[in-house]
Amino acid sequence: MTRIKAAVCHEFGKPLHVEDIDLRAPENDEIEVTLGAVAICHSDISFANGDWGGFLPAVYGHEAAGRVSAVGDNVRGLDIGDHVVVTLIRACGHCSNCSGGAPTICETPVDGVEGPIKTAEGAPLMQAMACGAFAEKVVVAQSQVVKIPESVPFASASLLACGVITGVGAVVNAAALRPGQDVVVIGAGGVGLNAIQGARIAGARRIIAVDMSEEKLEIAKEFGATDGVLATGDTPWRDAKKAIGRGADAVFVTVGVSAVYDQAPRYLGYGGKVVMVGMPKSGESSTYEPVMMAAVSQGMVGSKMGDVVIQRDIPWMVDMYQQDRLKLDELVSGRWRLDQINEAIEDTKSGSAKRNVIEFDI
């Protein structure tokens, strides 16, 4: 076992504790990654708040990048020293979904409580989302990582593990957006900005950002939004349709608020679809008028992690970044140390941050 520092959640809704934990060596197809950066995603905050339940104590964090520092006996194609992005997408490779090209919805369960980490006293410790990356090191399956060029900074690379692939992937994979189509993105936070980037890259005609903040709407235009609509109005969908000249072909809900899902179909044009990205609390529900959607061939589809195949999509996005066609550096709004993680989380909760990143000296 290796002794490392990690931010541990002992009680939902309470500050995380930075403390020593034990990390076992990688086995079989696992690799150990010494982290250079881990970003704070709203999903981590939701888990730590208890919105989705789960075992405690736990180590959250799932948006990371670092350097391979050890490998299991069955690892192929990765060497110690390689730079990698670490994702939560742990794909078995043989279930029906993995075999069908949908590794983000792998059906093989992972027992995070019996994973590679334990408390310093040897008690069970949950490796949340098969990552547990609010820590100095992680041990994960090889299927969860993608090798990247050393020229990509760890802070920027970490965003490719979740926020970027979720937003861009929702557009190019889940919606299969075509050039010339019109898009509404509800929520101009970290994932929303990447959905906007995805729509720009895919050749959307109009990209309407909808948010509660004028400041965020201005930032959205820097990432490719053609128009901004304040969600504080009585009927923001009408403002969006006015800007487009019609209803949208695709509406991306990137916030985890059930009330927003109630409104999302109102932005659609005939034949349009709502792509459901943001995740509300468990047990919450939304309502629709299905006869209207059926009458004009509208639909709704969920998109987990942008429906990506990481070995295909992350290298493409890295290449786009290197061509200055995909913004990564500009998404990093704050840099923090591990012992500042609670401050970084509070700053993220305020809604002003695009992405806060915890950096490590490696």
C-alpha positions in Angstrom: 0.0 0.0 0.0 1.1 3.6 -0.7 0.1 6.4 1.7 -1.3 9.4 -0.2 -3.3 12.6 0.6 -7.0 12.7 -0.4 -10.1 14.8 0.2 -12.5 12.5 2.0 -16.3 13.0 2.5 -17.3 11.6 5.9 -20.8 13.2 6.0 -23.0 14.5 3.3 -23.3 18.3 3.1 -20.2 18.8 5.2 -16.7 20.0 4.2 -14.3 17.4 2.9 -11.3 16.3 5.1 -7.9 16.3 3.5 -6.2 13.2 5.1 -4.0 10.3 4.6 -5.5 7.2 2.8 -4.0 4.0 1.5 -3.8 3.1 -2.2 -2.9 -0.4 -3.3 -0.7 -1.2 -6.3 -2.4 -1.7 -9.8 -3.3 -5.2 -10.7 -4.1 -6.9 -14.0 -5.3 -4.2 -16.5 -5.1 -1.4 -14.0 -2.7 1.6 -14.0 -1.6 4.0 -11.3 -1.7 7.7 -12.3 0.1 10.4 -10.3 -2.2 13.3 -10.8 -1.2 16.7 -12.1 -4.7 18.2 -12.0 -8.3 17.3 -11.1 -11.2 19.6 -11.9 -14.3 20.1 -9.7 -17.5 19.1 -11.5 -21.0 19.8 -10.2 -21.6 16.1 -10.1 -18.9 15.8 -7.4 -20.7 18.5 -5.5 -24.1 16.7 -5.9 -22.6 13.5 -4.6 -21.0 15.2 -1.7 -24.3 16.8 -0.8 -26.0 13.4 -0.8 -28.2 14.2 -3.8 -27.7 10.7 -5.2 -26.9 8.8 -2.0 -24.0 6.4 -1.8 -21.5 4.8 0.6 -19.5 6.9 3.1 -16.7 7.7 3.6 -15.9 8.4 0.0 -13.4 10.1 -2.3 -15.0 12.0 -5.2 -13.4 13.6 -8.2 -13.6 12.2 -11.7 -12.1 14.8 -14.1 -8.4 14.3 -14.0 -5.1 14.1 -15.8 -1.6 13.0 -14.8 1.4 10.8 -15.5 1.4 7.0 -15.4 3.5 5.9 -12.4 2.8 2.1 -12.3 1.1 -0.5 -14.4 -0.5 -3.9 -13.9 0.8 -7.0 -15.6 -1.9 -7.1 -18.3 -1.6 -3.4 -19.4 -0.6 -2.9 -23.0 0.1 0.3 -25.0 0.9 2.5 -22.0 4.2 3.0 -20.3 5.4 4.6 -17.1 5.8 8.4 -17.7 3.0 8.6 -20.3 0.6 11.6 -19.8 -3.1 10.5 -19.7 -6.6 11.8 -19.2 -8.4 9.9 -16.5 -12.2 9.5 -17.0 -15.0 7.7 -15.1 -15.9 5.7 -18.2 -14.9 2.2 -17.0 -15.9 0.0 -19.9 -15.7 -3.8 -19.7 -15.5 -4.2 -23.5 -17.8 -7.2 -23.7 -21.3 -6.4 -22.5 -23.9 -5.6 -25.1 -23.5 -1.8 -24.8 -19.7 -1.9 -25.0 -19.9 -4.3 -27.9 -22.3 -2.0 -29.6 -20.1 1.1 -29.3 -21.7 2.6 -26.2 -19.1 2.3 -23.5 -20.6 5.2 -21.4 -23.5 2.9 -20.5 -21.4 -0.2 -19.8 -23.7 -2.7 -18.0 -20.9 -4.4 -15.9 -21.1 -3.0 -12.4 -18.1 -1.7 -10.5 -17.9 -2.1 -6.7 -16.2 1.1 -5.6 -16.2 0.1 -1.9 -14.0 -2.9 -2.8 -11.7 -0.8 -4.9 -8.0 0.2 -4.5 -8.4 2.7 -1.7 -8.9 2.3 2.1 -8.7 4.7 5.0 -5.4 5.0 6.9 -6.9 2.6 9.5 -7.6 0.0 6.8 -11.4 0.6 6.8 -13.5 0.6 3.6 -13.4 3.8 1.5 -15.5 4.4 -1.6 -13.7 5.1 -4.8 -16.6 7.2 -6.2 -17.3 7.0 -9.9 -14.5 4.5 -10.3 -12.0 7.4 -10.0 -11.7 8.9 -6.5 -9.5 11.6 -8.1 -9.6 14.2 -5.3 -6.3 12.6 -4.3 -2.6 12.7 -5.2 -2.8 9.4 -7.1 -5.5 7.0 -8.5 -5.5 3.4 -9.6 -8.0 2.9 -12.4 -8.7 0.5 -15.3 -6.8 1.0 -18.5 -10.1 1.5 -20.3 -10.6 4.7 -18.3 -7.6 6.6 -19.6 -6.4 8.1 -22.9 -2.8 8.9 -23.7 -2.3 12.6 -24.6 0.7 14.7 -25.8 2.9 16.0 -23.1 2.4 19.5 -24.5 -1.2 19.7 -23.2 -1.2 21.2 -19.7 -2.6 18.9 -17.1 -5.2 21.5 -15.9 -6.5 21.9 -19.5 -6.3 18.2 -20.2 -8.3 17.3 -17.0 -11.4 19.0 -18.5 -11.4 16.5 -21.3 -12.3 13.8 -18.8 -15.9 15.1 -18.3 -17.0 18.6 -19.0 -15.7 18.9 -22.5 -16.6 15.5 -23.7 -20.0 15.7 -22.1 -20.9 19.0 -23.8 -19.2 18.5 -27.2 -20.3 14.9 -27.3 -23.9 15.7 -26.6 -23.9 17.8 -29.7 -22.0 15.6 -32.2 -23.0 12.2 -30.8 -26.3 12.4 -29.0 -27.9 15.0 -31.2 -25.9 14.3 -34.4 -26.2 17.9 -35.2 -26.0 18.8 -38.9 -24.5 22.1 -40.3 -27.1 24.8 -40.6 -29.3 23.6 -37.8 -30.3 25.8 -34.8 -29.4 25.1 -31.2 -30.5 26.3 -27.7 -28.1 25.6 -24.8 -29.8 26.0 -21.4 -27.1 26.8 -18.9 -23.8 28.5 -19.7 -21.6 26.8 -17.1 -18.8 24.4 -17.7 -20.8 21.8 -19.7 -23.0 24.4 -21.4 -20.0 26.3 -22.8 -18.7 23.0 -24.3 -22.1 22.3 -25.8 -21.8 25.7 -27.4 -18.4 24.9 -28.6 -19.6 21.6 -30.0 -22.4 23.4 -31.9 -20.0 25.9 -33.3 -17.7 23.1 -34.5 -20.6 21.1 -35.9 -21.6 24.2 -38.0 -24.8 25.3 -36.3 -26.5 28.4 -37.8 -27.8 29.9 -34.6 -26.6 29.0 -31.1 -28.7 30.5 -28.4 -27.3 30.5 -24.8 -29.9 30.7 -22.0 -28.8 31.5 -18.5 -29.7 33.5 -15.4 -26.6 35.6 -15.6 -25.8 38.4 -18.1 -22.1 37.8 -17.4 -22.3 34.2 -18.3 -24.2 35.0 -21.5 -21.3 37.3 -22.5 -18.8 34.5 -21.8 -21.0 32.2 -23.9 -20.5 34.4 -26.9 -16.8 34.1 -26.5 -17.2 30.3 -26.9 -19.5 30.5 -30.0 -23.0 31.5 -28.9 -24.6 33.8 -31.5 -27.2 35.1 -29.1 -28.0 35.2 -25.4 -31.3 35.0 -23.6 -31.9 35.7 -19.9 -33.8 32.9 -18.3 -35.2 35.4 -15.7 -37.9 36.5 -18.2 -41.4 35.1 -18.1 -41.1 33.3 -21.5 -37.4 32.9 -22.4 -38.4 30.3 -25.1 -40.2 33.0 -27.0 -37.1 35.2 -26.9 -35.0 32.3 -28.2 -37.4 31.5 -31.0 -37.4 35.2 -32.0 -33.6 35.2 -32.2 -33.7 32.0 -34.3 -36.7 32.9 -36.4 -38.2 29.5 -35.6 -38.0 26.7 -33.0 -34.7 25.0 -32.3 -33.6 21.7 -33.9 -31.9 20.7 -30.7 -32.1 22.0 -27.1 -29.4 20.9 -24.7 -30.3 21.1 -21.0 -26.9 21.3 -19.1 -28.2 22.2 -15.7 -29.6 19.7 -13.1 -32.8 21.5 -12.4 -36.1 19.7 -12.9 -38.1 22.9 -13.6 -35.8 23.6 -16.6 -36.8 20.2 -18.1 -40.4 21.3 -17.8 -39.7 24.2 -20.1 -37.2 22.7 -22.4 -39.7 21.3 -25.1 -41.1 24.9 -25.4 -37.9 25.9 -27.2 -38.2 23.2 -29.9 -39.3 23.5 -33.5 -41.1 20.8 -35.4 -39.0 17.6 -35.4 -36.6 18.9 -32.8 -35.2 17.1 -29.8 -34.3 17.8 -26.2 -30.9 16.4 -25.2 -31.0 15.7 -21.4 -27.5 16.3 -20.0 -27.9 17.9 -16.6 -28.8 15.6 -13.7 -31.4 16.7 -11.1 -31.6 15.1 -7.6 -32.8 11.5 -7.4 -36.6 11.4 -7.0 -37.4 14.7 -8.7 -39.7 14.6 -11.7 -40.8 16.8 -14.6 -44.0 17.0 -16.7 -44.7 17.4 -20.4 -47.7 17.5 -22.7 -46.9 14.4 -24.8 -49.6 14.9 -27.3 -47.9 18.1 -28.5 -44.5 16.3 -28.9 -46.1 13.4 -30.7 -48.1 15.7 -33.0 -45.0 17.4 -34.4 -42.4 14.6 -34.1 -40.4 16.0 -31.2 -38.4 13.9 -28.9 -36.2 13.7 -25.8 -33.0 11.7 -25.3 -30.6 11.3 -22.4 -26.9 11.7 -23.0 -24.4 10.3 -20.5 -20.9 11.7 -20.9 -21.7 12.9 -24.4 -22.1 9.3 -25.6 -18.4 9.3 -26.3 -15.9 6.6 -27.2 -13.0 8.1 -25.3 -10.2 6.4 -27.4 -11.8 7.9 -30.5 -13.2 11.3 -29.3 -10.6 12.6 -26.9 -7.7 12.4 -29.4 -10.0 14.3 -31.9 -10.7 17.0 -29.3 -7.0 17.2 -28.4 -6.2 17.8 -32.1 -8.9 20.5 -32.2 -7.3 22.1 -29.2 -3.9 22.1 -30.8 -5.4 23.8 -33.9 -7.0 26.5 -31.6 -10.5 25.3 -32.7 -11.5 24.0 -29.2 -11.0 26.2 -26.2 -9.6 24.4 -23.1 -7.2 26.9 -21.4 -10.0 29.5 -21.3 -12.3 27.1 -19.3 -9.9 27.1 -16.3 -11.2 29.9 -14.1 -9.4 29.1 -10.8 -6.4 27.1 -9.7 -6.2 25.7 -6.2 -4.3 23.3 -4.0 -5.7 20.2 -2.5 -5.9 21.7 0.9 -8.0 24.5 -0.6 -10.6 22.1 -2.0 -13.5 23.3 0.2 -12.9 26.9 -0.9 -12.8 25.8 -4.5 -16.1 23.9 -4.1 -17.8 27.0 -2.5 -16.5 29.1 -5.4 -17.9 26.6 -7.9 -21.3 26.6 -6.1 -21.4 30.4 -6.5 -21.9 29.8 -10.2 -19.2 32.3 -11.3 -16.6 29.7 -12.2 -16.3 28.0 -15.5 -14.1 25.2 -14.0 -12.0 25.3 -10.9 -9.0 23.0 -10.9 -7.0 21.4 -8.1 -3.3 21.3 -9.2 -0.5 19.1 -7.9 3.2 19.4 -8.1 4.5 16.5 -10.1 
